[in-house]
Amino acid sequence: MIKIISFILLGITSQCVLAQDIPDFSANYLVRLNGLQAGELKQSLSTNSDNVRVFKSTTQAKGVFAYFKPDLVEETSHWQYKNNAILPQSYLYQRTGGKKEKYLSLSFDWLNMQVFIDDKKQPWQLEIEKNTLDKLVYQLALMSDLAEHKTKLNYRIADGGKLKDYKINILGEELITTPLGNIHTIKLKRERTRSKGRETTLWCAPALNYLPVRLEHTEKGGTIFTAELRRLKGISIKNAFTPFRRHTDY
């Protein structure tokens, strides 16, 4: 199944969008494998009645790729905004429908600075640090940091059985073409020191609260996964995109 690539600047707008100010939204991305349409990625942010926010991401192959890779990958993060920081409460990863199913849940205990991890095989605990995030919610932290014009984008992530450092480098500004039109973005790349041949690049749009509008991930063998935004609700796209240029023969 298509692997969910965890999602990321310089400020273009004058309005600062903090994590608690990111509106509830739903986004749909077209996923391609080496240029061929392969599936879709759906993300949504919602708010419960107790003000706990829920960030979900679902990836599934479509068409001929669904025959070979029928996996459904679902991630869910529950979090709150406290003391000017995102505080994850729980994270759930599930891959079903294929030959290699996987389950992983994380429960954060901030009082004792621990996270309880369960993979349905051997539960264990991991000591965490202040501002530790899960693999999904860090996208929202990135969006918030970009809106605050931060240039040092480093995150401590509870990833499986250990804490990992995710460092994002700003590459510059770029006008890109998406299924919704042309849009101004900030181009970023995740720095990897050990995974040679693997690259993850993101294009985040200031006009859309720095939501990623394009993602590109290259695996060691050269396989390229891309995801491009094609539908968005909850965040206004008015004036964010410019029409495609049409060439006329005279």
N, C-alpha and C positions, 0 to 999 in steps of 0.2 A: 504494500500500500504506500501511497505517497506519504512521505515523512513530513510531519508538521515542523516547519522550520521556525524556531522561536525568533520572535521578532525582537523606532529609533530616531548640533545642528547649529546652527546659527539662527538667530531670530530674524524673521522677515516682517512679522507683524508687531504692532506695539502692544497688543492685548496679551496679558499673561494668563495662561490657563493652567491652574493647579490641578492636581490629581482629583481633588474632590469636586472640581468644576467641570470635569469631562462629562458631557451629557450621556445619558443612556443612548445607545445606538445599535444598529445592526448593519453589518457589512458583508458583502458577498464578493469573493474573488474567483477569477477564472484561473485554473491551474494548468500549466503546460509541462510536458516532459520532453526535453530536447526539441521544443518548438511545437509539439503536437498536443492538442487539447486532451487532457487526461482526467480532469475532475474539477472539484470545486472546494473552496475553503470558505466556511462561514464563521463569523465572529459576532458576538453580541455582548453588550454591557447593560445590565439592568440593576435596579435598586429595590431591595426588599422593604417591607413595612418597618422593619427594625433598623433600617439604614445600612444594613450589610449589603455590599455591592457584589454582584456576581458577573464574572467575566468568563465567557464560554468560547471555545473554538472547536470546530468540527471539520474534518477533512475526509473526503470520500472520492474514490475513483469513479469515473463515469465512462460510458461507452465501452469500447473494446478493452480498455484498461481494467474495467471492473471485472471482466472475465478472468484475467490473470491475477489481479490484485484486488480482491473484494473487501479488503479491510476497511473498517470504519474506525477512525481515530477521534476520540473525544477528550477534551481537556476542560476542566472547570476549576476556577479559583474563586473562593469567597474571601473578601477583604474589607477592611475599614480604613478610613483616613484619620490618624491620630498623631498629635504632636508633630504636625507638618510632615508626615511620612505615611507611605502605604504600609499597612500592617496586615499581611496575609493571615488568614485564619485556617484555611484548609485548601488542599489542592488534590485533584483527582485526575488520573490519566487512565484511559481505557482504550485498548485496541481489540476489536472483535471482528468476527466474520471471516477471518483468514486462517491460515495454518498456524501462525504464531500469535496467539492471543496474549495480551499483557494487561496487568492491573497494578497500579501503584497509587497509594494515597498518602498524603502528608497532613498531619495535624499539628499546628503550631501552638506551643505552650510558652507564651511570652513571659509569664511570671517566673518560670524556671529556666527560661532561655534554652528550650529544647524543641525538637520537632520529632514527632512519632511517625515512623514510616512503616507501611504495611504493603507487602507485595503478594499476600496470600500464601507465602511460603515460610518466611522467617521474619517476623516483625522486629524492628530494632529502633534505637533512638540515636539522635544526632544533636550535638551541642551547636547552637546557632549564635550569631552575633547580632548586634543592633543593626537594623535596616536590612536584614536578610529577606530576600524575596523568593518567590517560586518561579519556575521556568515560564509561566504564562503571564503573570501579572507584571513582570518587569517591562513588558511593552508599554503599559500605562505609565509606569514610572519614567520611562524614556520619553514618552510624549510630553509629560509634565515638565521634565528637565529641559527639553528643547524649548518649550514655551517660556521658560524662565531664562533662556539664553545661556544656559550652561554649556561649557565646551569640554569639560572633563566628565565623560559618561562611563563610569565604572560601577558595576553592580555585583553584589555578593549573592549568589544563587544557591539555594538548597536543591541540588541536582542529584537525585538518586540517593546514594549513600554518603555523599560528601558535599562540602561547600566548594563552589567554583567561582572564579572571577570572570565576569563577562565585561570585556572592554570594547567600547564602540568608538571608532575613529571617524571624524568628520572629513569627508573628501571634498565637499564644496557644494555649490548650487547647480541645479540642472533642470531645464525645461524638458519634460518627457511627454510622450503620447500614450494615453491609456484608452480603454474602451469607452470612457466617458468624455474624452477630449484631451486637450493639452493642459498641463498643470505645472506650476513651478514647485520644485521640491528641493529638499536637502538630501544629498547622497551620503550614505554612511556604510561602513564596513566593520563587521565584527573581527577583532584581532584574534588570531589563533596562533599559538606558539608551538603546539605539538601536532596538530592535525594537518599535516602537509597535504596539499592538494584540495583541501576543503575550504570553501569560501562562502560567506553569507553577506550579501549586499542589500541594503534597504534604501528606498526613496520615500521620504516622509514629507507630507504637504502642510506647510504652515497655515494655509487657508482652511484646512480641515482639522484643526487642533493637533497638527503633526501626526495624524493617522498615516500609517504606511499605505501607500497606494501601489507600490510595486515591491516585490521581494524576489531575489534571485539566489539560489543556493546551488553550489557546485560540489559534487561528491568526488572522492579520490579518483575514481575511474573515469571522471569526465562527464558523468551524467549531470544535466542541468535541469533543475526544477525552477519554474517561475510562477508567481502568483500576481495577478493584476486586478485592481479594484474595478468592479463593473456595476455594482449597485450599493447605495448607501442611504440609510434612513436614520434620523435623529440628529445628524450633523448636517447643517445646510450646505448644499453644493452651489448655491447661488453665487455667481461671479467667481467661483473657484476655478472653473474650467473654461478654456477658450475653444472655439470650434476648430475642427481639423481644417487645415489649409487645402483648398481645392485647386488643382492645376488645370488650366484651360488651354487647349490648343487653338491657335489662331490660324 
